[in-house]
Amino acid sequence: MGQPTHAQNAPDWWRSAVIYQVYVRSFADGDGDGTGDLAGVRSRLPYLAELGVDALWFNPWYLSPMKDGGYDVADYRAVDPAFGTLAEAEKLIAQARELGIRTIVDIVPNHVSDRHPWFRAALAAGPGSPERELFHFRPGRGPDGELPPNDWPSQFAGSTEPVWTRLPDGDWYLHLFTPEQPDLNWAHPAVRQEHEDILRFWFERGVAGVRIDSAALLAKDPDLPDLAARPEPHPFVDRDELHDVYRSWRRVADEYGGVFVGEVWLPDTERFARYLRPDELHTAFNFSFLSCPWEAARLRASIEATLAEHAPVGAPATWVLCNHDVTRTVTRYGREDTAFDFATKTFGTPTDLALGTRRARAAALLSLALPGSVYLYQGEELGLPEAEIPVDRVQDPMYFRSGGTDPGRDGCRVPLPWAAGLPYAGFGSQEEPWLPQPADWPSYAVDRQRDDPHSVLTLYREAVAARPVFGDGPLTWLPAPDGVLAFSRADGAICVVNLATTPARLPAHSRLLLSSGPLDDTGRLPQDTAAWLQA
């Protein structure tokens, strides 16, 4: 069993934590039905403790029709039977905490499922009813109301489908995502009160934090103006009234010592930082770093911009290489275009997995050496590549709403391989997993990597254990040739990453702490390799 890191016992643990993202459906199958569940997660808690992580972030485990992977929530206070029960969730939270691992749950405030009791009541009540005021119901435009109320685009990349659906009674309702995900009206006090009550419900069950999905989309301009009219401010992204919502949420979190991480996609760094003021969210995801290509100058610029935008509000940065929505790091870094953009995802993109793996190993050491907290997506520590899902097995609505041009996100959600010699690589023993595993999946299995000193899993375990050497201090860039990133942190801890085409000489140091690959015969750092040094 690994030793807890310094973050686990500190009151401000979240400022430098290593947080592991659990996509429950694909983590471990405890009952053998082909779908991951809370029992499966509980059975693997020793593995997560051995990895040394400080907290687990769970994608939604709530009651859901699963039209969008659980982000269509029918009941925020119930666990979906596919995953288990509320009692099992409480047991998981408690057992993880006994191992020094905190729990972060996912809240989806922009919308609910069309099976949610509120929306069902709104449909039954009819036009003009108080029940419909909890959502965005409007009459249509045109002589017979046959046109949508406005021209807003879908928030699913590549989708050309409308964000309005018309009902038989003539009303249209807004859904920035799928029609099964009606948007809530955050100008209504009942919506605000309900979510504060939901936060308390989970904090009282022992969760340490909450991740906020689509955090910048909640508030809508009450006039719902066309985007073609170029209204200012934006009618549904990053509206000022959102900050009052998050200030009220922060007061709830402070009652329990809880923390927030927001999913905030904003190009304006000043506006992004507003969400991280001391009385709002604690942290937010860093999508600039996640989508950055494997280029030294671009990575350095992303790191500098991230630290600069967080500094005025005193919030820690977050670093993440991939998640449940994004092409896996090994695959992305093995392609000609190493950046990430939803709009460029296509089937059959050529990938050099050996190159991608080498770069992903180096990127792991880079991200874990930076000041702030780090998020690891399940399977990242195994070096899993993106899986190519057969078209007849694709489930992600992004694929269908794009007319089949976007391969969707299923490729990064394939169930994990635990044991090479067991059925379905040890994910579950009876039914085939909900998404098919590639034929080579057993080669990535935990039992094959656990005792291999050169495996990706071993690298992650060693890096997470050694990470406290960097301390909590700032980052200082060191002189380095073009294509090489080098910086120091507390007590002379140094990180060097070579993205140049030739081997790089290491800065003066007393010892090599860890490297993502072997040094060359002269002790230099090869291309696409990273090293941690003690000065």
Secondary structure by P-SEA (a helix, b strand, c coil): cccccccccccccccccbbbbbcccccccccccccccaaaaaaaaaaaaaacccbbbbcccccccccccccccccccccccccccaaaaaaaaaaaaaacbbbbbbbbccccccccaaaaaaaaacccccccccccccccccccccccccccccccccccccccccccccbbbbbcccccccccccccaaaaaaaaaaaaaaaaacccbbbbccccccccccccccccccccccccccccaaaaaaaaaaaaaaaccbbbbbbccccccccccccccccccccccccccccccccaaaaaaaaaaaaaaacccbbbbbbbccccccccaaaaaacccccccccccccccccaaaaaaaaaaaaaaaaaacccbbbbcccccccccccccccccccccccccccccccccccccccccccccccccccccccccccccccccccccccccccccccaaaaaaaaaaaccccccbbbbbccccccccccccccbbbbbbbcccbbbbbccccccccccccccccccccccbbbbbcc
